[in-house]
Amino acid sequence: MLDEFFGLPLHPLVVHLTVVLVPTTAVVAIVFAVVEQWRWALRWLLGAMVLGSLASTGLSLLAGEAFLASRPELAPLVAKHQDAGKTLLWFVVMFTVATLVAVATLGGPSPMVSGAGGRRGVPKPARVGIGSLLVVMALLCLYQVIRTGDLGARAVWGG
């Protein structure tokens, strides 16, 4: 069911969403953690993006497993790529949790005259800790998505 879409292998199609969405979400999360003045504008966007990243990563993994099940002769070629993809899923799960915690707790000023949308948030040491965790998880996801994609490209194109 998850191995083809209109006769094309689903995995390479879905992977492109993951390869774009996860790094973009990581960059937005870093901005959210670092630029307090922009949190009010990025909060809902970041929450939606991280959930989309999680869904696309999970779908990529499922589609990859279905693709491999339909072509078992490729297993030795893609073993490292498959392991890296599983690691990426765990990183994205942890990144999602860290992001949702940050979105729910980190405050910031609102540019509106009324102050609507601004939040006081948690004490500064907790803000620094949550923001730092978010940046670290974003960087880990960036690294792992690049590593996984590189291993997949090497499996397909050689080298």
Summary of the structure (lengths in Angstrom):
residues: 159
radius of gyration: 18.3
end to end distance: 30.9
largest distance: 63.3
contacts: 492
relative contact order: 0.17
helix: 81%
strand: 4%
